Amino acid sequence: MLLIPCPWCGERHESEFTYGGDASPVAPVGEQEHKTSKWYAYVYERDNPAGLLHELWHHSFGCGRWIRLARDTRTNAFINDEESTP
Ligand SMILES: [Zn+2]
């Protein structure tokens, strides 16, 4: 069981959330052609680190907000992240 700390609702069960994926990729700027390797990497390629990973979570069955959290993938512990919302 994973308890996810929503900044607005407090710790909630993972079943209330939808995983939004890795929050670190940034869309290429100025790329006119969407079939470039930069777009391919942005859409499909993800690291699978053993350690800190910044993730997006949607509190689907709670406040309905998107949140950004840092999680240690080795322990599933959520880390206090200065970049997290709010
Ligand atoms: Zn919430």
PDB file of the backbone (N, CA, C, O) and the ligand in Angstrom, with CONECT records:
HET     ZN  A 101       1
ATOM      1  N   MET A   1       0.846  -1.178   0.000  1.00  0.00           N
ATOM      2  CA  MET A   1       0.000   0.000   0.000  1.00  0.00           C
ATOM      3  C   MET A   1       0.889   1.238   0.000  1.00  0.00           C
ATOM      4  O   MET A   1       1.852   1.339   0.761  1.00  0.00           O
ATOM      5  N   LEU A   2       0.544   2.156  -0.858  1.00  0.00           N
ATOM      6  CA  LEU A   2       1.319   3.390  -1.000  1.00  0.00           C
ATOM      7  C   LEU A   2       0.449   4.553  -0.540  1.00  0.00           C
ATOM      8  O   LEU A   2      -0.664   4.736  -1.032  1.00  0.00           O
ATOM      9  N   LEU A   3       0.959   5.334   0.402  1.00  0.00           N
ATOM     10  CA  LEU A   3       0.265   6.550   0.824  1.00  0.00           C
ATOM     11  C   LEU A   3       0.932   7.732   0.147  1.00  0.00           C
ATOM     12  O   LEU A   3       2.137   7.946   0.276  1.00  0.00           O
ATOM     13  N   ILE A   4       0.127   8.495  -0.577  1.00  0.00           N
ATOM     14  CA  ILE A   4       0.651   9.605  -1.359  1.00  0.00           C
ATOM     15  C   ILE A   4       0.275  10.915  -0.669  1.00  0.00           C
ATOM     16  O   ILE A   4      -0.898  11.148  -0.378  1.00  0.00           O
ATOM     17  N   PRO A   5       1.277  11.782  -0.404  1.00  0.00           N
ATOM     18  CA  PRO A   5       0.997  13.038   0.310  1.00  0.00           C
ATOM     19  C   PRO A   5       0.489  14.126  -0.640  1.00  0.00           C
ATOM     20  O   PRO A   5       1.278  14.765  -1.335  1.00  0.00           O
ATOM     21  N   CYS A   6      -0.818  14.331  -0.665  1.00  0.00           N
ATOM     22  CA  CYS A   6      -1.381  15.427  -1.456  1.00  0.00           C
ATOM     23  C   CYS A   6      -1.219  16.715  -0.640  1.00  0.00           C
ATOM     24  O   CYS A   6      -1.590  16.742   0.534  1.00  0.00           O
ATOM     25  N   PRO A   7      -0.671  17.783  -1.235  1.00  0.00           N
ATOM     26  CA  PRO A   7      -0.477  19.030  -0.490  1.00  0.00           C
ATOM     27  C   PRO A   7      -1.781  19.645   0.014  1.00  0.00           C
ATOM     28  O   PRO A   7      -1.756  20.428   0.963  1.00  0.00           O
ATOM     29  N   TRP A   8      -2.918  19.308  -0.598  1.00  0.00           N
ATOM     30  CA  TRP A   8      -4.192  19.920  -0.211  1.00  0.00           C
ATOM     31  C   TRP A   8      -5.018  18.987   0.679  1.00  0.00           C
ATOM     32  O   TRP A   8      -5.790  19.458   1.513  1.00  0.00           O
ATOM     33  N   CYS A   9      -4.865  17.675   0.511  1.00  0.00           N
ATOM     34  CA  CYS A   9      -5.730  16.721   1.213  1.00  0.00           C
ATOM     35  C   CYS A   9      -5.009  15.913   2.289  1.00  0.00           C
ATOM     36  O   CYS A   9      -5.658  15.256   3.104  1.00  0.00           O
ATOM     37  N   GLY A  10      -3.690  15.952   2.301  1.00  0.00           N
ATOM     38  CA  GLY A  10      -2.932  15.124   3.239  1.00  0.00           C
ATOM     39  C   GLY A  10      -2.619  13.769   2.611  1.00  0.00           C
ATOM     40  O   GLY A  10      -2.791  13.593   1.405  1.00  0.00           O
ATOM     41  N   GLU A  11      -2.165  12.818   3.411  1.00  0.00           N
ATOM     42  CA  GLU A  11      -1.824  11.495   2.898  1.00  0.00           C
ATOM     43  C   GLU A  11      -3.085  10.729   2.513  1.00  0.00           C
ATOM     44  O   GLU A  11      -4.035  10.637   3.290  1.00  0.00           O
ATOM     45  N   ARG A  12      -3.074  10.190   1.313  1.00  0.00           N
ATOM     46  CA  ARG A  12      -4.220   9.433   0.797  1.00  0.00           C
ATOM     47  C   ARG A  12      -3.738   8.139   0.157  1.00  0.00           C
ATOM     48  O   ARG A  12      -2.583   8.024  -0.253  1.00  0.00           O
ATOM     49  N   HIS A  13      -4.634   7.177   0.080  1.00  0.00           N
ATOM     50  CA  HIS A  13      -4.305   5.887  -0.514  1.00  0.00           C
ATOM     51  C   HIS A  13      -4.050   6.045  -2.016  1.00  0.00           C
ATOM     52  O   HIS A  13      -4.669   6.881  -2.675  1.00  0.00           O
ATOM     53  N   GLU A  14      -3.146   5.246  -2.539  1.00  0.00           N
ATOM     54  CA  GLU A  14      -2.770   5.330  -3.946  1.00  0.00           C
ATOM     55  C   GLU A  14      -3.945   5.098  -4.892  1.00  0.00           C
ATOM     56  O   GLU A  14      -3.913   5.568  -6.029  1.00  0.00           O
ATOM     57  N   SER A  15      -4.980   4.383  -4.450  1.00  0.00           N
ATOM     58  CA  SER A  15      -6.124   4.101  -5.318  1.00  0.00           C
ATOM     59  C   SER A  15      -6.898   5.372  -5.679  1.00  0.00           C
ATOM     60  O   SER A  15      -7.714   5.354  -6.601  1.00  0.00           O
ATOM     61  N   GLU A  16      -6.652   6.468  -4.965  1.00  0.00           N
ATOM     62  CA  GLU A  16      -7.316   7.736  -5.286  1.00  0.00           C
ATOM     63  C   GLU A  16      -6.599   8.498  -6.385  1.00  0.00           C
ATOM     64  O   GLU A  16      -7.106   9.507  -6.874  1.00  0.00           O
ATOM     65  N   PHE A  17      -5.409   8.019  -6.782  1.00  0.00           N
ATOM     66  CA  PHE A  17      -4.560   8.772  -7.709  1.00  0.00           C
ATOM     67  C   PHE A  17      -4.402   8.071  -9.054  1.00  0.00           C
ATOM     68  O   PHE A  17      -4.551   6.855  -9.169  1.00  0.00           O
ATOM     69  N   THR A  18      -4.097   8.873 -10.058  1.00  0.00           N
ATOM     70  CA  THR A  18      -3.698   8.373 -11.368  1.00  0.00           C
ATOM     71  C   THR A  18      -2.261   8.818 -11.604  1.00  0.00           C
ATOM     72  O   THR A  18      -1.921   9.990 -11.440  1.00  0.00           O
ATOM     73  N   TYR A  19      -1.428   7.860 -11.990  1.00  0.00           N
ATOM     74  CA  TYR A  19      -0.015   8.161 -12.217  1.00  0.00           C
ATOM     75  C   TYR A  19       0.146   8.932 -13.520  1.00  0.00           C
ATOM     76  O   TYR A  19      -0.372   8.519 -14.558  1.00  0.00           O
ATOM     77  N   GLY A  20       0.866  10.056 -13.467  1.00  0.00           N
ATOM     78  CA  GLY A  20       1.070  10.889 -14.653  1.00  0.00           C
ATOM     79  C   GLY A  20       2.435  10.732 -15.276  1.00  0.00           C
ATOM     80  O   GLY A  20       2.722  11.340 -16.307  1.00  0.00           O
ATOM     81  N   GLY A  21       3.280   9.923 -14.666  1.00  0.00           N
ATOM     82  CA  GLY A  21       4.584   9.656 -15.265  1.00  0.00           C
ATOM     83  C   GLY A  21       5.686  10.560 -14.746  1.00  0.00           C
ATOM     84  O   GLY A  21       5.510  11.347 -13.816  1.00  0.00           O
ATOM     85  N   ASP A  22       6.819  10.408 -15.390  1.00  0.00           N
ATOM     86  CA  ASP A  22       8.023  11.159 -15.054  1.00  0.00           C
ATOM     87  C   ASP A  22       7.790  12.646 -15.354  1.00  0.00           C
ATOM     88  O   ASP A  22       7.346  13.001 -16.446  1.00  0.00           O
ATOM     89  N   ALA A  23       8.088  13.500 -14.389  1.00  0.00           N
ATOM     90  CA  ALA A  23       7.846  14.931 -14.552  1.00  0.00           C
ATOM     91  C   ALA A  23       9.041  15.687 -15.105  1.00  0.00           C
ATOM     92  O   ALA A  23       8.956  16.895 -15.323  1.00  0.00           O
ATOM     93  N   SER A  24      10.135  15.012 -15.331  1.00  0.00           N
ATOM     94  CA  SER A  24      11.337  15.740 -15.722  1.00  0.00           C
ATOM     95  C   SER A  24      11.493  16.033 -17.211  1.00  0.00           C
ATOM     96  O   SER A  24      12.165  17.013 -17.533  1.00  0.00           O
ATOM     97  N   PRO A  25      10.924  15.261 -18.156  1.00  0.00           N
ATOM     98  CA  PRO A  25      11.122  15.610 -19.567  1.00  0.00           C
ATOM     99  C   PRO A  25      10.511  16.972 -19.922  1.00  0.00           C
ATOM    100  O   PRO A  25       9.437  17.333 -19.442  1.00  0.00           O
ATOM    101  N   VAL A  26      11.219  17.708 -20.769  1.00  0.00           N
ATOM    102  CA  VAL A  26      10.768  19.023 -21.215  1.00  0.00           C
ATOM    103  C   VAL A  26      10.591  18.968 -22.725  1.00  0.00           C
ATOM    104  O   VAL A  26      11.468  18.474 -23.435  1.00  0.00           O
ATOM    105  N   ALA A  27       9.464  19.472 -23.225  1.00  0.00           N
ATOM    106  CA  ALA A  27       9.176  19.442 -24.660  1.00  0.00           C
ATOM    107  C   ALA A  27      10.211  20.264 -25.423  1.00  0.00           C
ATOM    108  O   ALA A  27      10.617  21.332 -24.964  1.00  0.00           O
ATOM    109  N   PRO A  28      10.639  19.770 -26.592  1.00  0.00           N
ATOM    110  CA  PRO A  28      11.591  20.526 -27.401  1.00  0.00           C
ATOM    111  C   PRO A  28      10.987  21.862 -27.840  1.00  0.00           C
ATOM    112  O   PRO A  28       9.808  21.936 -28.186  1.00  0.00           O
ATOM    113  N   VAL A  29      11.790  22.890 -27.822  1.00  0.00           N
ATOM    114  CA  VAL A  29      11.333  24.226 -28.218  1.00  0.00           C
ATOM    115  C   VAL A  29      11.811  24.498 -29.640  1.00  0.00           C
ATOM    116  O   VAL A  29      12.963  24.228 -29.979  1.00  0.00           O
ATOM    117  N   GLY A  30      10.924  25.028 -30.460  1.00  0.00           N
ATOM    118  CA  GLY A  30      11.295  25.415 -31.814  1.00  0.00           C
ATOM    119  C   GLY A  30      11.348  24.280 -32.800  1.00  0.00           C
ATOM    120  O   GLY A  30      11.789  24.469 -33.933  1.00  0.00           O
ATOM    121  N   GLU A  31      10.912  23.108 -32.402  1.00  0.00           N
ATOM    122  CA  GLU A  31      10.915  21.967 -33.317  1.00  0.00           C
ATOM    123  C   GLU A  31       9.620  21.989 -34.125  1.00  0.00           C
ATOM    124  O   GLU A  31       8.542  21.761 -33.575  1.00  0.00           O
ATOM    125  N   GLN A  32       9.718  22.260 -35.418  1.00  0.00           N
ATOM    126  CA  GLN A  32       8.545  22.333 -36.270  1.00  0.00           C
ATOM    127  C   GLN A  32       8.038  20.949 -36.658  1.00  0.00           C
ATOM    128  O   GLN A  32       6.833  20.713 -36.735  1.00  0.00           O
ATOM    129  N   GLU A  33       8.952  20.065 -36.895  1.00  0.00           N
ATOM    130  CA  GLU A  33       8.589  18.717 -37.317  1.00  0.00           C
ATOM    131  C   GLU A  33       8.465  17.811 -36.089  1.00  0.00           C
ATOM    132  O   GLU A  33       9.417  17.641 -35.326  1.00  0.00           O
ATOM    133  N   HIS A  34       7.288  17.243 -35.918  1.00  0.00           N
ATOM    134  CA  HIS A  34       7.051  16.437 -34.719  1.00  0.00           C
ATOM    135  C   HIS A  34       7.637  15.032 -34.820  1.00  0.00           C
ATOM    136  O   HIS A  34       7.510  14.242 -33.885  1.00  0.00           O
ATOM    137  N   LYS A  35       8.270  14.715 -35.934  1.00  0.00           N
ATOM    138  CA  LYS A  35       8.861  13.391 -36.083  1.00  0.00           C
ATOM    139  C   LYS A  35      10.361  13.411 -35.843  1.00  0.00           C
ATOM    140  O   LYS A  35      11.060  12.468 -36.214  1.00  0.00           O
ATOM    141  N   THR A  36      10.855  14.456 -35.236  1.00  0.00           N
ATOM    142  CA  THR A  36      12.289  14.537 -34.984  1.00  0.00           C
ATOM    143  C   THR A  36      12.674  13.641 -33.817  1.00  0.00           C
ATOM    144  O   THR A  36      11.831  13.226 -33.022  1.00  0.00           O
ATOM    145  N   SER A  37      13.944  13.359 -33.737  1.00  0.00           N
ATOM    146  CA  SER A  37      14.419  12.497 -32.661  1.00  0.00           C
ATOM    147  C   SER A  37      14.230  13.146 -31.291  1.00  0.00           C
ATOM    148  O   SER A  37      14.069  12.448 -30.290  1.00  0.00           O
ATOM    149  N   LYS A  38      14.249  14.496 -31.242  1.00  0.00           N
ATOM    150  CA  LYS A  38      14.028  15.172 -29.955  1.00  0.00           C
ATOM    151  C   LYS A  38      12.606  14.928 -29.472  1.00  0.00           C
ATOM    152  O   LYS A  38      12.394  14.700 -28.280  1.00  0.00           O
ATOM    153  N   TRP A  39      11.627  14.971 -30.370  1.00  0.00           N
ATOM    154  CA  TRP A  39      10.239  14.705 -29.981  1.00  0.00           C
ATOM    155  C   TRP A  39      10.052  13.239 -29.631  1.00  0.00           C
ATOM    156  O   TRP A  39       9.330  12.898 -28.694  1.00  0.00           O
ATOM    157  N   TYR A  40      10.708  12.379 -30.393  1.00  0.00           N
ATOM    158  CA  TYR A  40      10.623  10.938 -30.085  1.00  0.00           C
ATOM    159  C   TYR A  40      11.119  10.684 -28.665  1.00  0.00           C
ATOM    160  O   TYR A  40      10.478   9.975 -27.889  1.00  0.00           O
ATOM    161  N   ALA A  41      12.267  11.273 -28.335  1.00  0.00           N
ATOM    162  CA  ALA A  41      12.832  11.091 -26.998  1.00  0.00           C
ATOM    163  C   ALA A  41      11.907  11.679 -25.931  1.00  0.00           C
ATOM    164  O   ALA A  41      11.739  11.092 -24.862  1.00  0.00           O
ATOM    165  N   TYR A  42      11.305  12.843 -26.222  1.00  0.00           N
ATOM    166  CA  TYR A  42      10.407  13.486 -25.256  1.00  0.00           C
ATOM    167  C   TYR A  42       9.181  12.620 -24.975  1.00  0.00           C
ATOM    168  O   TYR A  42       8.736  12.517 -23.832  1.00  0.00           O
ATOM    169  N   VAL A  43       8.643  12.006 -26.012  1.00  0.00           N
ATOM    170  CA  VAL A  43       7.401  11.239 -25.866  1.00  0.00           C
ATOM    171  C   VAL A  43       7.644   9.827 -25.336  1.00  0.00           C
ATOM    172  O   VAL A  43       6.883   9.336 -24.502  1.00  0.00           O
ATOM    173  N   TYR A  44       8.708   9.173 -25.821  1.00  0.00           N
ATOM    174  CA  TYR A  44       8.840   7.739 -25.554  1.00  0.00           C
ATOM    175  C   TYR A  44       9.969   7.332 -24.616  1.00  0.00           C
ATOM    176  O   TYR A  44       9.841   6.331 -23.911  1.00  0.00           O
ATOM    177  N   GLU A  45      11.039   8.056 -24.587  1.00  0.00           N
ATOM    178  CA  GLU A  45      12.207   7.591 -23.841  1.00  0.00           C
ATOM    179  C   GLU A  45      12.176   8.104 -22.401  1.00  0.00           C
ATOM    180  O   GLU A  45      12.042   9.303 -22.157  1.00  0.00           O
ATOM    181  N   ARG A  46      12.302   7.182 -21.466  1.00  0.00           N
ATOM    182  CA  ARG A  46      12.304   7.531 -20.046  1.00  0.00           C
ATOM    183  C   ARG A  46      13.433   6.786 -19.347  1.00  0.00           C
ATOM    184  O   ARG A  46      13.759   5.646 -19.680  1.00  0.00           O
ATOM    185  N   ASP A  47      14.013   7.462 -18.377  1.00  0.00           N
ATOM    186  CA  ASP A  47      14.992   6.803 -17.525  1.00  0.00           C
ATOM    187  C   ASP A  47      14.237   5.956 -16.511  1.00  0.00           C
ATOM    188  O   ASP A  47      13.060   6.196 -16.241  1.00  0.00           O
ATOM    189  N   ASN A  48      14.909   4.986 -15.964  1.00  0.00           N
ATOM    190  CA  ASN A  48      14.324   4.145 -14.930  1.00  0.00           C
ATOM    191  C   ASN A  48      15.294   4.106 -13.750  1.00  0.00           C
ATOM    192  O   ASN A  48      15.920   3.083 -13.473  1.00  0.00           O
ATOM    193  N   PRO A  49      15.404   5.260 -13.052  1.00  0.00           N
ATOM    194  CA  PRO A  49      16.453   5.364 -12.026  1.00  0.00           C
ATOM    195  C   PRO A  49      16.132   4.565 -10.773  1.00  0.00           C
ATOM    196  O   PRO A  49      14.974   4.407 -10.386  1.00  0.00           O
ATOM    197  N   ALA A  50      17.182   4.074 -10.159  1.00  0.00           N
ATOM    198  CA  ALA A  50      17.058   3.492  -8.819  1.00  0.00           C
ATOM    199  C   ALA A  50      17.428   4.610  -7.859  1.00  0.00           C
ATOM    200  O   ALA A  50      18.593   4.780  -7.498  1.00  0.00           O
ATOM    201  N   GLY A  51      16.418   5.369  -7.453  1.00  0.00           N
ATOM    202  CA  GLY A  51      16.664   6.521  -6.595  1.00  0.00           C
ATOM    203  C   GLY A  51      15.588   7.561  -6.790  1.00  0.00           C
ATOM    204  O   GLY A  51      14.425   7.229  -7.023  1.00  0.00           O
ATOM    205  N   LEU A  52      15.970   8.809  -6.696  1.00  0.00           N
ATOM    206  CA  LEU A  52      15.008   9.905  -6.734  1.00  0.00           C
ATOM    207  C   LEU A  52      14.414  10.098  -8.129  1.00  0.00           C
ATOM    208  O   LEU A  52      15.139  10.187  -9.119  1.00  0.00           O
ATOM    209  N   LEU A  53      13.088  10.159  -8.189  1.00  0.00           N
ATOM    210  CA  LEU A  53      12.379  10.380  -9.443  1.00  0.00           C
ATOM    211  C   LEU A  53      11.268  11.404  -9.194  1.00  0.00           C
ATOM    212  O   LEU A  53      10.463  11.243  -8.277  1.00  0.00           O
ATOM    213  N   HIS A  54      11.231  12.456 -10.016  1.00  0.00           N
ATOM    214  CA  HIS A  54      10.159  13.455  -9.926  1.00  0.00           C
ATOM    215  C   HIS A  54       8.996  12.963 -10.772  1.00  0.00           C
ATOM    216  O   HIS A  54       9.162  12.631 -11.945  1.00  0.00           O
ATOM    217  N   GLU A  55       7.809  12.919 -10.156  1.00  0.00           N
ATOM    218  CA  GLU A  55       6.655  12.336 -10.834  1.00  0.00           C
ATOM    219  C   GLU A  55       5.449  13.264 -10.766  1.00  0.00           C
ATOM    220  O   GLU A  55       5.345  14.124  -9.891  1.00  0.00           O
ATOM    221  N   LEU A  56       4.536  13.062 -11.724  1.00  0.00           N
ATOM    222  CA  LEU A  56       3.256  13.758 -11.714  1.00  0.00           C
ATOM    223  C   LEU A  56       2.178  12.774 -11.262  1.00  0.00           C
ATOM    224  O   LEU A  56       2.145  11.625 -11.702  1.00  0.00           O
ATOM    225  N   TRP A  57       1.300  13.243 -10.380  1.00  0.00           N
ATOM    226  CA  TRP A  57       0.181  12.431  -9.904  1.00  0.00           C
ATOM    227  C   TRP A  57      -1.083  13.270  -9.984  1.00  0.00           C
ATOM    228  O   TRP A  57      -1.067  14.460  -9.667  1.00  0.00           O
ATOM    229  N   HIS A  58      -2.169  12.658 -10.405  1.00  0.00           N
ATOM    230  CA  HIS A  58      -3.457  13.333 -10.450  1.00  0.00           C
ATOM    231  C   HIS A  58      -4.327  12.761  -9.339  1.00  0.00           C
ATOM    232  O   HIS A  58      -4.554  11.552  -9.280  1.00  0.00           O
ATOM    233  N   HIS A  59      -4.807  13.621  -8.469  1.00  0.00           N
ATOM    234  CA  HIS A  59      -5.658  13.164  -7.370  1.00  0.00           C
ATOM    235  C   HIS A  59      -7.081  13.029  -7.912  1.00  0.00           C
ATOM    236  O   HIS A  59      -7.962  13.833  -7.607  1.00  0.00           O
ATOM    237  N   SER A  60      -7.274  12.009  -8.709  1.00  0.00           N
ATOM    238  CA  SER A  60      -8.513  11.802  -9.470  1.00  0.00           C
ATOM    239  C   SER A  60      -9.745  11.676  -8.590  1.00  0.00           C
ATOM    240  O   SER A  60     -10.795  12.237  -8.903  1.00  0.00           O
ATOM    241  N   PHE A  61      -9.622  10.939  -7.488  1.00  0.00           N
ATOM    242  CA  PHE A  61     -10.772  10.710  -6.614  1.00  0.00           C
ATOM    243  C   PHE A  61     -10.616  11.487  -5.306  1.00  0.00           C
ATOM    244  O   PHE A  61     -10.960  11.006  -4.227  1.00  0.00           O
ATOM    245  N   GLY A  62     -10.085  12.703  -5.439  1.00  0.00           N
ATOM    246  CA  GLY A  62      -9.897  13.592  -4.298  1.00  0.00           C
ATOM    247  C   GLY A  62     -10.140  15.016  -4.764  1.00  0.00           C
ATOM    248  O   GLY A  62     -11.232  15.354  -5.221  1.00  0.00           O
ATOM    249  N   CYS A  63      -9.115  15.845  -4.646  1.00  0.00           N
ATOM    250  CA  CYS A  63      -9.273  17.263  -4.984  1.00  0.00           C
ATOM    251  C   CYS A  63      -9.239  17.530  -6.486  1.00  0.00           C
ATOM    252  O   CYS A  63      -9.612  18.618  -6.926  1.00  0.00           O
ATOM    253  N   GLY A  64      -8.795  16.548  -7.281  1.00  0.00           N
ATOM    254  CA  GLY A  64      -8.781  16.717  -8.734  1.00  0.00           C
ATOM    255  C   GLY A  64      -7.605  17.517  -9.251  1.00  0.00           C
ATOM    256  O   GLY A  64      -7.607  17.931 -10.410  1.00  0.00           O
ATOM    257  N   ARG A  65      -6.604  17.742  -8.424  1.00  0.00           N
ATOM    258  CA  ARG A  65      -5.445  18.538  -8.854  1.00  0.00           C
ATOM    259  C   ARG A  65      -4.279  17.651  -9.240  1.00  0.00           C
ATOM    260  O   ARG A  65      -4.131  16.529  -8.756  1.00  0.00           O
ATOM    261  N   TRP A  66      -3.444  18.197 -10.142  1.00  0.00           N
ATOM    262  CA  TRP A  66      -2.188  17.560 -10.494  1.00  0.00           C
ATOM    263  C   TRP A  66      -1.140  18.012  -9.499  1.00  0.00           C
ATOM    264  O   TRP A  66      -1.075  19.191  -9.150  1.00  0.00           O
ATOM    265  N   ILE A  67      -0.322  17.084  -9.043  1.00  0.00           N
ATOM    266  CA  ILE A  67       0.761  17.434  -8.131  1.00  0.00           C
ATOM    267  C   ILE A  67       2.054  16.813  -8.630  1.00  0.00           C
ATOM    268  O   ILE A  67       2.057  15.792  -9.318  1.00  0.00           O
ATOM    269  N   ARG A  68       3.141  17.456  -8.266  1.00  0.00           N
ATOM    270  CA  ARG A  68       4.474  16.970  -8.617  1.00  0.00           C
ATOM    271  C   ARG A  68       5.149  16.553  -7.323  1.00  0.00           C
ATOM    272  O   ARG A  68       5.264  17.342  -6.386  1.00  0.00           O
ATOM    273  N   LEU A  69       5.596  15.297  -7.283  1.00  0.00           N
ATOM    274  CA  LEU A  69       6.228  14.766  -6.080  1.00  0.00           C
ATOM    275  C   LEU A  69       7.539  14.091  -6.445  1.00  0.00           C
ATOM    276  O   LEU A  69       7.727  13.644  -7.576  1.00  0.00           O
ATOM    277  N   ALA A  70       8.435  14.023  -5.485  1.00  0.00           N
ATOM    278  CA  ALA A  70       9.687  13.284  -5.649  1.00  0.00           C
ATOM    279  C   ALA A  70       9.578  11.999  -4.830  1.00  0.00           C
ATOM    280  O   ALA A  70       9.223  12.018  -3.651  1.00  0.00           O
ATOM    281  N   ARG A  71       9.897  10.872  -5.494  1.00  0.00           N
ATOM    282  CA  ARG A  71       9.800   9.573  -4.818  1.00  0.00           C
ATOM    283  C   ARG A  71      11.093   8.809  -5.000  1.00  0.00           C
ATOM    284  O   ARG A  71      11.670   8.785  -6.087  1.00  0.00           O
ATOM    285  N   ASP A  72      11.543   8.184  -3.923  1.00  0.00           N
ATOM    286  CA  ASP A  72      12.703   7.297  -4.016  1.00  0.00           C
ATOM    287  C   ASP A  72      12.186   5.953  -4.513  1.00  0.00           C
ATOM    288  O   ASP A  72      11.442   5.279  -3.800  1.00  0.00           O
ATOM    289  N   THR A  73      12.564   5.555  -5.715  1.00  0.00           N
ATOM    290  CA  THR A  73      12.024   4.337  -6.315  1.00  0.00           C
ATOM    291  C   THR A  73      12.512   3.074  -5.628  1.00  0.00           C
ATOM    292  O   THR A  73      11.944   2.002  -5.834  1.00  0.00           O
ATOM    293  N   ARG A  74      13.559   3.184  -4.812  1.00  0.00           N
ATOM    294  CA  ARG A  74      14.055   2.000  -4.101  1.00  0.00           C
ATOM    295  C   ARG A  74      13.194   1.673  -2.885  1.00  0.00           C
ATOM    296  O   ARG A  74      13.052   0.509  -2.511  1.00  0.00           O
ATOM    297  N   THR A  75      12.614   2.716  -2.267  1.00  0.00           N
ATOM    298  CA  THR A  75      11.858   2.519  -1.031  1.00  0.00           C
ATOM    299  C   THR A  75      10.391   2.941  -1.156  1.00  0.00           C
ATOM    300  O   THR A  75       9.596   2.661  -0.258  1.00  0.00           O
ATOM    301  N   ASN A  76      10.021   3.605  -2.245  1.00  0.00           N
ATOM    302  CA  ASN A  76       8.692   4.203  -2.446  1.00  0.00           C
ATOM    303  C   ASN A  76       8.395   5.309  -1.446  1.00  0.00           C
ATOM    304  O   ASN A  76       7.234   5.669  -1.249  1.00  0.00           O
ATOM    305  N   ALA A  77       9.431   5.852  -0.811  1.00  0.00           N
ATOM    306  CA  ALA A  77       9.241   6.959   0.129  1.00  0.00           C
ATOM    307  C   ALA A  77       9.173   8.269  -0.649  1.00  0.00           C
ATOM    308  O   ALA A  77      10.006   8.530  -1.517  1.00  0.00           O
ATOM    309  N   PHE A  78       8.179   9.086  -0.333  1.00  0.00           N
ATOM    310  CA  PHE A  78       8.080  10.397  -0.960  1.00  0.00           C
ATOM    311  C   PHE A  78       8.979  11.358  -0.206  1.00  0.00           C
ATOM    312  O   PHE A  78       8.983  11.391   1.025  1.00  0.00           O
ATOM    313  N   ILE A  79       9.736  12.133  -0.953  1.00  0.00           N
ATOM    314  CA  ILE A  79      10.720  13.044  -0.397  1.00  0.00           C
ATOM    315  C   ILE A  79      10.168  14.463  -0.471  1.00  0.00           C
ATOM    316  O   ILE A  79       9.531  14.830  -1.459  1.00  0.00           O
ATOM    317  N   ASN A  80      10.405  15.253   0.557  1.00  0.00           N
ATOM    318  CA  ASN A  80      10.013  16.646   0.519  1.00  0.00           C
ATOM    319  C   ASN A  80      10.764  17.339  -0.627  1.00  0.00           C
ATOM    320  O   ASN A  80      11.993  17.412  -0.625  1.00  0.00           O
ATOM    321  N   ASP A  81      10.013  17.835  -1.587  1.00  0.00           N
ATOM    322  CA  ASP A  81      10.585  18.374  -2.813  1.00  0.00           C
ATOM    323  C   ASP A  81      10.244  19.856  -2.906  1.00  0.00           C
ATOM    324  O   ASP A  81       9.071  20.228  -2.916  1.00  0.00           O
ATOM    325  N   GLU A  82      11.272  20.699  -2.974  1.00  0.00           N
ATOM    326  CA  GLU A  82      11.037  22.146  -3.053  1.00  0.00           C
ATOM    327  C   GLU A  82      10.296  22.530  -4.319  1.00  0.00           C
ATOM    328  O   GLU A  82       9.617  23.556  -4.350  1.00  0.00           O
ATOM    329  N   GLU A  83      10.418  21.711  -5.378  1.00  0.00           N
ATOM    330  CA  GLU A  83       9.752  22.017  -6.636  1.00  0.00           C
ATOM    331  C   GLU A  83       8.322  21.483  -6.667  1.00  0.00           C
ATOM    332  O   GLU A  83       7.591  21.735  -7.625  1.00  0.00           O
ATOM    333  N   SER A  84       7.916  20.754  -5.638  1.00  0.00           N
ATOM    334  CA  SER A  84       6.571  20.198  -5.616  1.00  0.00           C
ATOM    335  C   SER A  84       5.548  21.308  -5.441  1.00  0.00           C
ATOM    336  O   SER A  84       5.859  22.394  -4.952  1.00  0.00           O
ATOM    337  N   THR A  85       4.332  21.016  -5.848  1.00  0.00           N
ATOM    338  CA  THR A  85       3.269  21.990  -5.707  1.00  0.00           C
ATOM    339  C   THR A  85       2.590  21.813  -4.355  1.00  0.00           C
ATOM    340  O   THR A  85       2.596  20.696  -3.839  1.00  0.00           O
ATOM    341  N   PRO A  86       2.010  22.836  -3.752  1.00  0.00           N
ATOM    342  CA  PRO A  86       2.058  24.236  -4.179  1.00  0.00           C
ATOM    343  C   PRO A  86       3.343  24.886  -3.731  1.00  0.00           C
ATOM    344  O   PRO A  86       3.564  26.067  -3.999  1.00  0.00           O
TER     345      PRO A  86
HETATM  346 ZN    ZN A 101      -5.792  16.117  -3.119  1.00  0.00          ZN2+
END
